[in-house]
């Protein structure tokens, strides 16, 4: 098994050859799924892609960037941590 390079960083430049085809495939993947099943399929996709990337530093960088401007709380839906403390 090959280890990732020491200086790997998240690439955020546009690299998809056909971004519209990717978007179509992503939408099609969710077609006819309930919200709960759609979230499960997203989680599976994330884990598959994380395994493919294989570099925790790159994954942490991606997670930080993805969460960067996400609102905390106030969505009306309690987080898993909040639900666990309310029981």
C-alpha positions, 0 to 999 in steps of 0.5 A: 500500500502506498502512503500519501505524499507528506505535503498533500493539500486539498485541491480546490481548483476546478478539476471535473472534466464535465461538472454538469454530468457529475451534478446530474449523476449526483441528483439521479443518485438521490431520485426517489429517496426519502430525506433519511435515505438520501442522507444515508447515501450521502454519508456512504458516498463521503466515506467511499471518497474519504477512503479513496483520498486516504490522507487525514490531513486533506480530509480535515482540510476539506471538512474545515472548508465545508463547515466554514460558513455553516450556521451553528444551531438555529435550524430548528433541527437539534444536532445528534449531540443535542438529541442525546443530551435531551433524553 
